[in-house]
Amino acid sequence: MKVEPAKRRYRVLAPVTIHFEHGAYEQDDEFEHAFADGDEEWEALDKGLIALLPDWYQVVGGSAIEVNLIEVPASLTTRVALPGERFEAALPLNREDQLRYHIRRVAPEPKPAAKKSTKE
């Protein structure tokens, strides 16, 4: 059973205009889209045309999982995520689908508030 893809965030890396059915984007543009076909997403990622921006996930169930935090062929960082742990990763649709019984998307971690200066 295939999971219906949710919208993901991407950034255009290539110094050219990239055209998809849903629109055209230039270098450094960020866009949200739900690719219906993971192959179209992977092809654009693999060619270095776009980058998948990270999402937050949480490990569900009682097993630790090995996750690739950045799934781009030129830069792959792997680590183990423990049960209940939250982590930020750029997982392509096909990898997210493989882990669908082990992870779930969660809200981003809140950023720490900047300390106020006590000097006047």
Contacts in CASP RR format, 6 or more apart in sequence:
PFRMAT RR
TARGET T0000
AUTHOR 0000-0000-0000
METHOD contacts of the structure
MODEL  1
MKVEPAKRRYRVLAPVTIHFEHGAYEQDDEFEHAFADGDEEWEALDKGLI
ALLPDWYQVVGGSAIEVNLIEVPASLTTRVALPGERFEAALPLNREDQLR
YHIRRVAPEPKPAAKKSTKE
2 97 0 8 1.000
3 96 0 8 1.000
3 97 0 8 1.000
3 100 0 8 1.000
5 34 0 8 1.000
5 35 0 8 1.000
5 36 0 8 1.000
5 38 0 8 1.000
5 93 0 8 1.000
6 34 0 8 1.000
6 105 0 8 1.000
7 32 0 8 1.000
7 33 0 8 1.000
7 34 0 8 1.000
8 32 0 8 1.000
8 33 0 8 1.000
8 34 0 8 1.000
8 35 0 8 1.000
8 41 0 8 1.000
8 52 0 8 1.000
8 53 0 8 1.000
8 55 0 8 1.000
8 93 0 8 1.000
9 30 0 8 1.000
9 31 0 8 1.000
9 32 0 8 1.000
9 52 0 8 1.000
9 53 0 8 1.000
9 55 0 8 1.000
10 30 0 8 1.000
10 31 0 8 1.000
10 32 0 8 1.000
10 33 0 8 1.000
10 50 0 8 1.000
10 51 0 8 1.000
10 52 0 8 1.000
10 53 0 8 1.000
11 28 0 8 1.000
11 29 0 8 1.000
11 30 0 8 1.000
11 50 0 8 1.000
11 51 0 8 1.000
11 53 0 8 1.000
12 18 0 8 1.000
12 25 0 8 1.000
12 26 0 8 1.000
12 27 0 8 1.000
12 28 0 8 1.000
12 29 0 8 1.000
12 30 0 8 1.000
12 31 0 8 1.000
12 49 0 8 1.000
12 50 0 8 1.000
13 27 0 8 1.000
13 48 0 8 1.000
13 49 0 8 1.000
13 50 0 8 1.000
13 51 0 8 1.000
14 27 0 8 1.000
14 48 0 8 1.000
14 49 0 8 1.000
14 50 0 8 1.000
15 27 0 8 1.000
16 26 0 8 1.000
16 27 0 8 1.000
17 24 0 8 1.000
17 25 0 8 1.000
17 26 0 8 1.000
18 24 0 8 1.000
18 25 0 8 1.000
18 26 0 8 1.000
18 44 0 8 1.000
18 49 0 8 1.000
18 50 0 8 1.000
20 33 0 8 1.000
20 40 0 8 1.000
22 33 0 8 1.000
23 31 0 8 1.000
25 31 0 8 1.000
30 53 0 8 1.000
35 41 0 8 1.000
35 93 0 8 1.000
38 92 0 8 1.000
38 93 0 8 1.000
38 94 0 8 1.000
41 52 0 8 1.000
41 92 0 8 1.000
41 93 0 8 1.000
42 92 0 8 1.000
42 93 0 8 1.000
42 94 0 8 1.000
44 50 0 8 1.000
45 51 0 8 1.000
45 52 0 8 1.000
45 71 0 8 1.000
45 72 0 8 1.000
45 92 0 8 1.000
46 73 0 8 1.000
48 72 0 8 1.000
51 72 0 8 1.000
51 90 0 8 1.000
52 71 0 8 1.000
52 72 0 8 1.000
52 90 0 8 1.000
52 91 0 8 1.000
52 92 0 8 1.000
53 90 0 8 1.000
54 69 0 8 1.000
54 70 0 8 1.000
54 88 0 8 1.000
54 89 0 8 1.000
54 90 0 8 1.000
55 88 0 8 1.000
55 89 0 8 1.000
55 90 0 8 1.000
55 91 0 8 1.000
55 105 0 8 1.000
56 86 0 8 1.000
56 87 0 8 1.000
56 88 0 8 1.000
56 105 0 8 1.000
56 106 0 8 1.000
56 107 0 8 1.000
56 108 0 8 1.000
56 109 0 8 1.000
57 67 0 8 1.000
57 81 0 8 1.000
57 86 0 8 1.000
57 87 0 8 1.000
57 88 0 8 1.000
57 89 0 8 1.000
57 91 0 8 1.000
57 103 0 8 1.000
57 104 0 8 1.000
57 105 0 8 1.000
57 106 0 8 1.000
58 84 0 8 1.000
58 85 0 8 1.000
58 86 0 8 1.000
58 87 0 8 1.000
58 103 0 8 1.000
58 104 0 8 1.000
58 106 0 8 1.000
59 65 0 8 1.000
59 81 0 8 1.000
59 82 0 8 1.000
59 83 0 8 1.000
59 84 0 8 1.000
59 85 0 8 1.000
59 87 0 8 1.000
59 102 0 8 1.000
59 103 0 8 1.000
60 83 0 8 1.000
60 84 0 8 1.000
60 101 0 8 1.000
60 102 0 8 1.000
60 103 0 8 1.000
60 104 0 8 1.000
61 83 0 8 1.000
61 84 0 8 1.000
61 102 0 8 1.000
62 83 0 8 1.000
63 83 0 8 1.000
63 102 0 8 1.000
64 80 0 8 1.000
64 81 0 8 1.000
64 82 0 8 1.000
64 83 0 8 1.000
65 80 0 8 1.000
65 81 0 8 1.000
65 99 0 8 1.000
65 102 0 8 1.000
65 103 0 8 1.000
66 78 0 8 1.000
66 79 0 8 1.000
66 80 0 8 1.000
66 81 0 8 1.000
67 78 0 8 1.000
67 79 0 8 1.000
67 80 0 8 1.000
67 81 0 8 1.000
67 87 0 8 1.000
67 89 0 8 1.000
67 91 0 8 1.000
67 99 0 8 1.000
67 103 0 8 1.000
68 76 0 8 1.000
68 77 0 8 1.000
68 78 0 8 1.000
68 89 0 8 1.000
68 91 0 8 1.000
68 95 0 8 1.000
69 77 0 8 1.000
69 78 0 8 1.000
69 79 0 8 1.000
69 87 0 8 1.000
69 88 0 8 1.000
69 89 0 8 1.000
69 90 0 8 1.000
70 76 0 8 1.000
70 77 0 8 1.000
70 89 0 8 1.000
70 90 0 8 1.000
71 89 0 8 1.000
71 90 0 8 1.000
71 91 0 8 1.000
71 92 0 8 1.000
71 95 0 8 1.000
72 90 0 8 1.000
79 87 0 8 1.000
81 87 0 8 1.000
81 103 0 8 1.000
86 106 0 8 1.000
86 109 0 8 1.000
88 108 0 8 1.000
88 109 0 8 1.000
91 99 0 8 1.000
96 103 0 8 1.000
END
